Every structure is written in structure tokens, then in C-alpha cells.
């Protein structure tokens, strides 16, 4: 089971749905069509999952950098929206 080390130091189980959801919101914020956003996020999720296969633990910031780089291949605007969004809670 893969664990994600969060910014505050605690760990939680990796949930690929969170990657997809945050990617999707970034794409919509960049004014991409819903279908285009879905296609991008499916590919991004697949690539992140493949990248993480060899790891047992990864930081949330590492995931964020990877997701940004994968999104950037499809839409620089969506990658910017993803990269600049931060959870303030």
C-alpha cells in the first residue's frame, strides 16, 4: 500500500481520485471543455499511478510536481491553475 506524506508530516493512503479531481478542477478553471478536461485527467492519473508503482511512500509535494509536469504537456494554463492552487486549511 502506498502512503503519501502530507505537508504537516502525517501519512495517508494514496487516493488517485484526488489527483483526478484536482486536475479536473484546474482544467475547468483554465476554461477547458469538460470532455477535454476528462481526457487530460485520465491520462494524468494513469501516468501518476505508473510513476508511483515502484514507490512505497512519496510526499504530497512530489506528487504535485509530477502532476504539474504531466498537465503541462496538455495545457500550460491548466498546469498553472493546478500549480498555484493551494489548500489553505
Biopython code that builds the backbone (N, CA, C, O; Angstrom):
import numpy as np
from Bio.PDB.StructureBuilder import StructureBuilder

atoms = [
    (1, "UNK", "N", (0.838, -1.177, 0.000)),
    (1, "UNK", "CA", (0.000, 0.000, 0.000)),
    (1, "UNK", "C", (0.892, 1.252, 0.000)),
    (1, "UNK", "O", (1.834, 1.348, 0.787)),
    (2, "UNK", "N", (0.596, 2.179, -0.859)),
    (2, "UNK", "CA", (1.372, 3.398, -0.985)),
    (2, "UNK", "C", (0.836, 4.475, -0.050)),
    (2, "UNK", "O", (-0.372, 4.698, 0.037)),
    (3, "UNK", "N", (1.747, 5.133, 0.642)),
    (3, "UNK", "CA", (1.369, 6.215, 1.537)),
    (3, "UNK", "C", (1.919, 7.539, 1.036)),
    (3, "UNK", "O", (2.997, 7.612, 0.447)),
    (4, "UNK", "N", (1.139, 8.582, 1.290)),
    (4, "UNK", "CA", (1.533, 9.933, 0.940)),
    (4, "UNK", "C", (1.874, 10.662, 2.235)),
    (4, "UNK", "O", (1.092, 10.661, 3.185)),
    (5, "UNK", "N", (3.054, 11.286, 2.260)),
    (5, "UNK", "CA", (3.449, 12.087, 3.411)),
    (5, "UNK", "C", (2.976, 13.510, 3.126)),
    (5, "UNK", "O", (3.435, 14.159, 2.186)),
    (6, "UNK", "N", (2.065, 13.969, 3.945)),
    (6, "UNK", "CA", (1.456, 15.279, 3.750)),
    (6, "UNK", "C", (2.374, 16.387, 4.285)),
    (6, "UNK", "O", (3.356, 16.115, 4.976)),
    (7, "UNK", "N", (2.036, 17.636, 3.953)),
    (7, "UNK", "CA", (2.863, 18.787, 4.359)),
    (7, "UNK", "C", (3.084, 18.877, 5.862)),
    (7, "UNK", "O", (4.154, 19.292, 6.307)),
    (8, "UNK", "N", (2.095, 18.497, 6.636)),
    (8, "UNK", "CA", (2.220, 18.600, 8.098)),
    (8, "UNK", "C", (2.876, 17.365, 8.716)),
    (8, "UNK", "O", (2.987, 17.264, 9.937)),
    (9, "UNK", "N", (3.312, 16.419, 7.863)),
    (9, "UNK", "CA", (4.060, 15.268, 8.345)),
    (9, "UNK", "C", (3.271, 13.991, 8.536)),
    (9, "UNK", "O", (3.867, 12.922, 8.665)),
    (10, "UNK", "N", (1.953, 14.064, 8.558)),
    (10, "UNK", "CA", (1.166, 12.839, 8.732)),
    (10, "UNK", "C", (1.092, 12.084, 7.407)),
    (10, "UNK", "O", (1.380, 12.640, 6.347)),
    (11, "UNK", "N", (0.710, 10.836, 7.478)),
    (11, "UNK", "CA", (0.631, 9.987, 6.291)),
    (11, "UNK", "C", (-0.807, 9.561, 6.052)),
    (11, "UNK", "O", (-1.594, 9.399, 6.984)),
    (12, "UNK", "N", (-1.127, 9.385, 4.780)),
    (12, "UNK", "CA", (-2.435, 8.828, 4.439)),
    (12, "UNK", "C", (-2.283, 7.971, 3.191)),
    (12, "UNK", "O", (-1.333, 8.114, 2.421)),
    (13, "UNK", "N", (-3.229, 7.094, 3.019)),
    (13, "UNK", "CA", (-3.228, 6.196, 1.873)),
    (13, "UNK", "C", (-3.398, 7.011, 0.586)),
    (13, "UNK", "O", (-4.194, 7.949, 0.547)),
    (14, "UNK", "N", (-2.658, 6.658, -0.457)),
    (14, "UNK", "CA", (-2.768, 7.346, -1.738)),
    (14, "UNK", "C", (-4.146, 7.104, -2.334)),
    (14, "UNK", "O", (-4.637, 5.975, -2.357)),
    (15, "UNK", "N", (-4.759, 8.169, -2.813)),
    (15, "UNK", "CA", (-6.081, 8.098, -3.423)),
    (15, "UNK", "C", (-6.000, 8.774, -4.787)),
    (15, "UNK", "O", (-5.943, 10.001, -4.875)),
    (16, "UNK", "N", (-5.996, 7.974, -5.845)),
    (16, "UNK", "CA", (-5.843, 8.542, -7.184)),
    (16, "UNK", "C", (-7.030, 9.418, -7.585)),
    (16, "UNK", "O", (-6.918, 10.230, -8.503)),
    (17, "UNK", "N", (-8.157, 9.258, -6.907)),
    (17, "UNK", "CA", (-9.318, 10.112, -7.199)),
    (17, "UNK", "C", (-9.021, 11.575, -6.868)),
    (17, "UNK", "O", (-9.553, 12.480, -7.511)),
    (18, "UNK", "N", (-8.174, 11.803, -5.868)),
    (18, "UNK", "CA", (-7.798, 13.172, -5.512)),
    (18, "UNK", "C", (-6.961, 13.805, -6.624)),
    (18, "UNK", "O", (-7.117, 14.989, -6.923)),
    (19, "UNK", "N", (-6.079, 13.023, -7.232)),
    (19, "UNK", "CA", (-5.276, 13.513, -8.351)),
    (19, "UNK", "C", (-6.203, 13.906, -9.493)),
    (19, "UNK", "O", (-6.076, 14.991, -10.060)),
    (20, "UNK", "N", (-7.130, 13.024, -9.826)),
    (20, "UNK", "CA", (-8.064, 13.288, -10.928)),
    (20, "UNK", "C", (-8.895, 14.537, -10.619)),
    (20, "UNK", "O", (-9.035, 15.415, -11.471)),
    (21, "UNK", "N", (-9.441, 14.619, -9.414)),
    (21, "UNK", "CA", (-10.320, 15.731, -9.056)),
    (21, "UNK", "C", (-9.594, 17.066, -9.091)),
    (21, "UNK", "O", (-10.132, 18.051, -9.597)),
    (22, "UNK", "N", (-8.388, 17.110, -8.563)),
    (22, "UNK", "CA", (-7.655, 18.383, -8.558)),
    (22, "UNK", "C", (-7.233, 18.769, -9.973)),
    (22, "UNK", "O", (-7.235, 19.951, -10.318)),
    (23, "UNK", "N", (-6.876, 17.795, -10.784)),
    (23, "UNK", "CA", (-6.554, 18.037, -12.192)),
    (23, "UNK", "C", (-7.781, 18.572, -12.916)),
    (23, "UNK", "O", (-7.691, 19.538, -13.674)),
    (24, "UNK", "N", (-8.906, 17.954, -12.686)),
    (24, "UNK", "CA", (-10.150, 18.338, -13.357)),
    (24, "UNK", "C", (-10.545, 19.775, -13.001)),
    (24, "UNK", "O", (-10.924, 20.553, -13.876)),
    (25, "UNK", "N", (-10.455, 20.114, -11.738)),
    (25, "UNK", "CA", (-10.789, 21.479, -11.311)),
    (25, "UNK", "C", (-9.842, 22.494, -11.940)),
    (25, "UNK", "O", (-10.268, 23.578, -12.338)),
    (26, "UNK", "N", (-8.560, 22.149, -12.032)),
    (26, "UNK", "CA", (-7.593, 23.051, -12.666)),
    (26, "UNK", "C", (-7.922, 23.245, -14.145)),
    (26, "UNK", "O", (-7.835, 24.357, -14.665)),
    (27, "UNK", "N", (-8.296, 22.170, -14.810)),
    (27, "UNK", "CA", (-8.655, 22.249, -16.230)),
    (27, "UNK", "C", (-9.897, 23.108, -16.433)),
    (27, "UNK", "O", (-9.943, 23.923, -17.354)),
    (28, "UNK", "N", (-10.891, 22.934, -15.590)),
    (28, "UNK", "CA", (-12.104, 23.744, -15.705)),
    (28, "UNK", "C", (-11.816, 25.213, -15.390)),
    (28, "UNK", "O", (-12.383, 26.111, -16.012)),
    (29, "UNK", "N", (-10.934, 25.446, -14.422)),
    (29, "UNK", "CA", (-10.551, 26.821, -14.091)),
    (29, "UNK", "C", (-9.811, 27.489, -15.245)),
    (29, "UNK", "O", (-9.832, 28.712, -15.385)),
    (30, "UNK", "N", (-9.159, 26.673, -16.069)),
    (30, "UNK", "CA", (-8.452, 27.182, -17.252)),
    (30, "UNK", "C", (-9.394, 27.266, -18.462)),
    (30, "UNK", "O", (-8.958, 27.527, -19.583)),
    (31, "UNK", "N", (-10.682, 27.044, -18.217)),
    (31, "UNK", "CA", (-11.733, 27.155, -19.240)),
    (31, "UNK", "C", (-11.625, 26.124, -20.360)),
    (31, "UNK", "O", (-11.947, 26.412, -21.512)),
    (32, "UNK", "N", (-11.170, 24.920, -20.011)),
    (32, "UNK", "CA", (-11.154, 23.838, -20.991)),
    (32, "UNK", "C", (-12.533, 23.185, -21.026)),
    (32, "UNK", "O", (-13.262, 23.197, -20.034)),
    (33, "UNK", "N", (-12.877, 22.622, -22.164)),
    (33, "UNK", "CA", (-14.139, 21.883, -22.294)),
    (33, "UNK", "C", (-14.112, 20.682, -21.346)),
    (33, "UNK", "O", (-13.054, 20.102, -21.103)),
    (34, "UNK", "N", (-15.271, 20.315, -20.816)),
    (34, "UNK", "CA", (-15.346, 19.209, -19.853)),
    (34, "UNK", "C", (-14.776, 17.910, -20.409)),
    (34, "UNK", "O", (-14.039, 17.214, -19.711)),
    (35, "UNK", "N", (-15.102, 17.574, -21.645)),
    (35, "UNK", "CA", (-14.614, 16.329, -22.242)),
    (35, "UNK", "C", (-13.090, 16.349, -22.388)),
    (35, "UNK", "O", (-12.416, 15.352, -22.127)),
    (36, "UNK", "N", (-12.563, 17.493, -22.807)),
    (36, "UNK", "CA", (-11.110, 17.642, -22.938)),
    (36, "UNK", "C", (-10.446, 17.507, -21.566)),
    (36, "UNK", "O", (-9.413, 16.852, -21.432)),
    (37, "UNK", "N", (-11.047, 18.133, -20.548)),
    (37, "UNK", "CA", (-10.528, 18.040, -19.185)),
    (37, "UNK", "C", (-10.536, 16.591, -18.696)),
    (37, "UNK", "O", (-9.575, 16.139, -18.073)),
    (38, "UNK", "N", (-11.609, 15.872, -18.976)),
    (38, "UNK", "CA", (-11.697, 14.461, -18.578)),
    (38, "UNK", "C", (-10.593, 13.642, -19.231)),
    (38, "UNK", "O", (-9.958, 12.819, -18.572)),
    (39, "UNK", "N", (-10.361, 13.860, -20.513)),
    (39, "UNK", "CA", (-9.306, 13.117, -21.223)),
    (39, "UNK", "C", (-7.930, 13.413, -20.644)),
    (39, "UNK", "O", (-7.131, 12.501, -20.429)),
    (40, "UNK", "N", (-7.655, 14.690, -20.392)),
    (40, "UNK", "CA", (-6.365, 15.065, -19.804)),
    (40, "UNK", "C", (-6.192, 14.409, -18.441)),
    (40, "UNK", "O", (-5.138, 13.841, -18.154)),
    (41, "UNK", "N", (-7.213, 14.482, -17.608)),
    (41, "UNK", "CA", (-7.101, 13.982, -16.233)),
    (41, "UNK", "C", (-7.002, 12.465, -16.168)),
    (41, "UNK", "O", (-6.350, 11.927, -15.274)),
    (42, "UNK", "N", (-7.636, 11.776, -17.096)),
    (42, "UNK", "CA", (-7.474, 10.319, -17.169)),
    (42, "UNK", "C", (-6.025, 9.972, -17.490)),
    (42, "UNK", "O", (-5.452, 9.062, -16.891)),
    (43, "UNK", "N", (-5.436, 10.695, -18.432)),
    (43, "UNK", "CA", (-4.038, 10.441, -18.794)),
    (43, "UNK", "C", (-3.093, 10.806, -17.649)),
    (43, "UNK", "O", (-2.152, 10.069, -17.354)),
    (44, "UNK", "N", (-3.345, 11.937, -17.011)),
    (44, "UNK", "CA", (-2.515, 12.364, -15.887)),
    (44, "UNK", "C", (-2.587, 11.338, -14.762)),
    (44, "UNK", "O", (-1.557, 10.947, -14.213)),
    (45, "UNK", "N", (-3.791, 10.902, -14.415)),
    (45, "UNK", "CA", (-3.957, 9.902, -13.347)),
    (45, "UNK", "C", (-3.221, 8.613, -13.680)),
    (45, "UNK", "O", (-2.559, 8.028, -12.823)),
    (46, "UNK", "N", (-3.340, 8.178, -14.920)),
    (46, "UNK", "CA", (-2.653, 6.959, -15.369)),
    (46, "UNK", "C", (-1.134, 7.120, -15.244)),
    (46, "UNK", "O", (-0.447, 6.215, -14.772)),
    (47, "UNK", "N", (-0.622, 8.265, -15.667)),
    (47, "UNK", "CA", (0.828, 8.500, -15.602)),
    (47, "UNK", "C", (1.333, 8.581, -14.166)),
    (47, "UNK", "O", (2.409, 8.068, -13.859)),
    (48, "UNK", "N", (0.575, 9.214, -13.294)),
    (48, "UNK", "CA", (0.972, 9.312, -11.890)),
    (48, "UNK", "C", (0.974, 7.923, -11.260)),
    (48, "UNK", "O", (1.898, 7.569, -10.528)),
    (49, "UNK", "N", (-0.050, 7.148, -11.544)),
    (49, "UNK", "CA", (-0.147, 5.789, -11.000)),
    (49, "UNK", "C", (1.054, 4.944, -11.464)),
    (49, "UNK", "O", (1.645, 4.208, -10.673)),
    (50, "UNK", "N", (1.401, 5.058, -12.739)),
    (50, "UNK", "CA", (2.544, 4.319, -13.276)),
    (50, "UNK", "C", (3.845, 4.770, -12.602)),
    (50, "UNK", "O", (4.679, 3.938, -12.246)),
    (51, "UNK", "N", (4.018, 6.072, -12.429)),
    (51, "UNK", "CA", (5.204, 6.634, -11.795)),
    (51, "UNK", "C", (5.345, 6.157, -10.353)),
    (51, "UNK", "O", (6.458, 5.948, -9.870)),
    (52, "UNK", "N", (4.223, 5.985, -9.672)),
    (52, "UNK", "CA", (4.244, 5.634, -8.260)),
    (52, "UNK", "C", (4.375, 4.132, -8.002)),
    (52, "UNK", "O", (4.577, 3.722, -6.858)),
    (53, "UNK", "N", (4.266, 3.320, -9.027)),
    (53, "UNK", "CA", (4.286, 1.863, -8.837)),
    (53, "UNK", "C", (5.497, 1.349, -8.073)),
    (53, "UNK", "O", (5.383, 0.388, -7.312)),
    (54, "UNK", "N", (6.646, 1.970, -8.261)),
    (54, "UNK", "CA", (7.868, 1.479, -7.632)),
    (54, "UNK", "C", (8.105, 2.083, -6.250)),
    (54, "UNK", "O", (9.102, 1.762, -5.603)),
    (55, "UNK", "N", (7.228, 2.930, -5.800)),
    (55, "UNK", "CA", (7.426, 3.631, -4.534)),
    (55, "UNK", "C", (6.512, 3.068, -3.438)),
    (55, "UNK", "O", (5.431, 2.547, -3.714)),
    (56, "UNK", "N", (6.975, 3.187, -2.196)),
    (56, "UNK", "CA", (6.147, 2.792, -1.063)),
    (56, "UNK", "C", (5.624, 4.022, -0.340)),
    (56, "UNK", "O", (4.587, 3.984, 0.321)),
    (57, "UNK", "N", (6.371, 5.120, -0.483)),
    (57, "UNK", "CA", (5.997, 6.348, 0.188)),
    (57, "UNK", "C", (6.469, 7.513, -0.677)),
    (57, "UNK", "O", (7.547, 7.459, -1.270)),
    (58, "UNK", "N", (5.667, 8.549, -0.742)),
    (58, "UNK", "CA", (6.000, 9.716, -1.552)),
    (58, "UNK", "C", (5.375, 10.948, -0.893)),
    (58, "UNK", "O", (4.311, 10.858, -0.281)),
    (59, "UNK", "N", (6.038, 12.090, -1.021)),
    (59, "UNK", "CA", (5.487, 13.301, -0.407)),
    (59, "UNK", "C", (4.426, 13.917, -1.312)),
    (59, "UNK", "O", (4.446, 13.739, -2.530)),
    (60, "UNK", "N", (3.519, 14.632, -0.703)),
    (60, "UNK", "CA", (2.476, 15.286, -1.489)),
    (60, "UNK", "C", (3.075, 16.326, -2.432)),
    (60, "UNK", "O", (2.530, 16.568, -3.509)),
    (61, "UNK", "N", (4.185, 16.940, -2.040)),
    (61, "UNK", "CA", (4.824, 17.926, -2.930)),
    (61, "UNK", "C", (5.441, 17.251, -4.154)),
    (61, "UNK", "O", (5.442, 17.829, -5.241)),
    (62, "UNK", "N", (5.968, 16.029, -3.991)),
    (62, "UNK", "CA", (6.484, 15.290, -5.149)),
    (62, "UNK", "C", (5.351, 14.965, -6.126)),
    (62, "UNK", "O", (5.503, 15.106, -7.340)),
    (63, "UNK", "N", (4.229, 14.534, -5.583)),
    (63, "UNK", "CA", (3.066, 14.230, -6.422)),
    (63, "UNK", "C", (2.631, 15.491, -7.153)),
    (63, "UNK", "O", (2.355, 15.458, -8.352)),
    (64, "UNK", "N", (2.573, 16.587, -6.436)),
    (64, "UNK", "CA", (2.155, 17.853, -7.032)),
    (64, "UNK", "C", (3.059, 18.251, -8.200)),
    (64, "UNK", "O", (2.573, 18.677, -9.248)),
    (65, "UNK", "N", (4.361, 18.111, -8.018)),
    (65, "UNK", "CA", (5.303, 18.448, -9.108)),
    (65, "UNK", "C", (5.098, 17.545, -10.312)),
    (65, "UNK", "O", (5.134, 18.014, -11.449)),
    (66, "UNK", "N", (4.885, 16.257, -10.076)),
    (66, "UNK", "CA", (4.661, 15.314, -11.179)),
    (66, "UNK", "C", (3.370, 15.627, -11.910)),
    (66, "UNK", "O", (3.337, 15.656, -13.140)),
    (67, "UNK", "N", (2.305, 15.862, -11.153)),
    (67, "UNK", "CA", (1.016, 16.169, -11.768)),
    (67, "UNK", "C", (1.137, 17.432, -12.615)),
    (67, "UNK", "O", (0.632, 17.483, -13.737)),
    (68, "UNK", "N", (1.802, 18.444, -12.081)),
    (68, "UNK", "CA", (2.001, 19.683, -12.834)),
    (68, "UNK", "C", (2.725, 19.415, -14.145)),
    (68, "UNK", "O", (2.327, 19.922, -15.194)),
    (69, "UNK", "N", (3.782, 18.623, -14.085)),
    (69, "UNK", "CA", (4.542, 18.346, -15.318)),
    (69, "UNK", "C", (3.709, 17.556, -16.325)),
    (69, "UNK", "O", (3.822, 17.784, -17.530)),
    (70, "UNK", "N", (2.881, 16.635, -15.852)),
    (70, "UNK", "CA", (2.024, 15.866, -16.766)),
    (70, "UNK", "C", (0.935, 16.748, -17.380)),
    (70, "UNK", "O", (0.650, 16.642, -18.573)),
    (71, "UNK", "N", (0.328, 17.617, -16.566)),
    (71, "UNK", "CA", (-0.708, 18.507, -17.092)),
    (71, "UNK", "C", (-0.113, 19.470, -18.115)),
    (71, "UNK", "O", (-0.728, 19.761, -19.141)),
    (72, "UNK", "N", (1.091, 19.959, -17.822)),
    (72, "UNK", "CA", (1.735, 20.946, -18.688)),
    (72, "UNK", "C", (1.908, 20.433, -20.118)),
    (72, "UNK", "O", (1.944, 21.223, -21.061)),
    (73, "UNK", "N", (2.015, 19.122, -20.278)),
    (73, "UNK", "CA", (2.145, 18.534, -21.615)),
    (73, "UNK", "C", (0.881, 18.737, -22.442)),
    (73, "UNK", "O", (0.919, 18.681, -23.671)),
    (74, "UNK", "N", (-0.231, 18.972, -21.765)),
    (74, "UNK", "CA", (-1.528, 19.122, -22.435)),
    (74, "UNK", "C", (-2.025, 20.565, -22.451)),
    (74, "UNK", "O", (-2.602, 21.028, -23.435)),
    (75, "UNK", "N", (-1.791, 21.266, -21.342)),
    (75, "UNK", "CA", (-2.298, 22.635, -21.231)),
    (75, "UNK", "C", (-1.468, 23.410, -20.208)),
    (75, "UNK", "O", (-1.497, 23.110, -19.014)),
    (76, "UNK", "N", (-0.735, 24.400, -20.686)),
    (76, "UNK", "CA", (0.073, 25.215, -19.778)),
    (76, "UNK", "C", (-0.814, 26.029, -18.835)),
    (76, "UNK", "O", (-0.453, 26.255, -17.680)),
    (77, "UNK", "N", (-1.973, 26.470, -19.328)),
    (77, "UNK", "CA", (-2.889, 27.234, -18.475)),
    (77, "UNK", "C", (-3.432, 26.373, -17.337)),
    (77, "UNK", "O", (-3.484, 26.821, -16.191)),
    (78, "UNK", "N", (-3.832, 25.150, -17.643)),
    (78, "UNK", "CA", (-4.342, 24.247, -16.606)),
    (78, "UNK", "C", (-3.233, 23.890, -15.614)),
    (78, "UNK", "O", (-3.484, 23.788, -14.413)),
    (79, "UNK", "N", (-2.016, 23.702, -16.110)),
    (79, "UNK", "CA", (-0.888, 23.405, -15.225)),
    (79, "UNK", "C", (-0.642, 24.571, -14.273)),
    (79, "UNK", "O", (-0.357, 24.368, -13.093)),
    (80, "UNK", "N", (-0.754, 25.791, -14.792)),
    (80, "UNK", "CA", (-0.593, 26.973, -13.948)),
    (80, "UNK", "C", (-1.672, 27.012, -12.869)),
    (80, "UNK", "O", (-1.381, 27.288, -11.706)),
    (81, "UNK", "N", (-2.901, 26.738, -13.251)),
    (81, "UNK", "CA", (-4.003, 26.738, -12.286)),
    (81, "UNK", "C", (-3.785, 25.669, -11.216)),
    (81, "UNK", "O", (-4.041, 25.909, -10.036)),
    (82, "UNK", "N", (-3.317, 24.498, -11.622)),
    (82, "UNK", "CA", (-3.052, 23.414, -10.666)),
    (82, "UNK", "C", (-1.924, 23.817, -9.717)),
    (82, "UNK", "O", (-2.019, 23.651, -8.501)),
    (83, "UNK", "N", (-0.866, 24.346, -10.301)),
    (83, "UNK", "CA", (0.334, 24.676, -9.533)),
    (83, "UNK", "C", (0.104, 25.795, -8.516)),
    (83, "UNK", "O", (0.682, 25.778, -7.430)),
    (84, "UNK", "N", (-0.729, 26.752, -8.864)),
    (84, "UNK", "CA", (-0.923, 27.902, -7.974)),
    (84, "UNK", "C", (-2.038, 27.705, -6.962)),
    (84, "UNK", "O", (-2.192, 28.513, -6.047)),
    (85, "UNK", "N", (-2.814, 26.647, -7.112)),
    (85, "UNK", "CA", (-3.872, 26.372, -6.139)),
    (85, "UNK", "C", (-3.261, 25.707, -4.909)),
    (85, "UNK", "O", (-2.554, 24.706, -5.029)),
    (86, "UNK", "N", (-3.526, 26.247, -3.756)),
    (86, "UNK", "CA", (-3.042, 25.649, -2.504)),
    (86, "UNK", "C", (-4.198, 25.534, -1.529)),
    (86, "UNK", "O", (-5.033, 26.431, -1.413)),
    (87, "UNK", "N", (-4.227, 24.418, -0.837)),
    (87, "UNK", "CA", (-5.230, 24.217, 0.218)),
    (87, "UNK", "C", (-4.827, 25.070, 1.421)),
    (87, "UNK", "O", (-3.737, 24.901, 1.969)),
    (88, "UNK", "N", (-5.687, 25.966, 1.821)),
    (88, "UNK", "CA", (-5.356, 26.862, 2.930)),
    (88, "UNK", "C", (-5.787, 26.329, 4.291)),
    (88, "UNK", "O", (-5.545, 26.970, 5.313)),
    (89, "UNK", "N", (-6.413, 25.181, 4.311)),
    (89, "UNK", "CA", (-6.859, 24.641, 5.604)),
    (89, "UNK", "C", (-5.731, 23.983, 6.364)),
    (89, "UNK", "O", (-5.941, 23.481, 7.468)),
]
sb = StructureBuilder()
sb.init_structure("model")
sb.init_model(0)
sb.init_chain("A")
sb.init_seg("    ")
for serial, (resi, resn, name, xyz) in enumerate(atoms, 1):
    if name == "N":
        sb.init_residue(resn, " ", resi, " ")
    sb.init_atom(name, np.array(xyz, "f"), 0.0, 1.0, " ", f" {name:<3s}", serial, name[0])
structure = sb.get_structure()
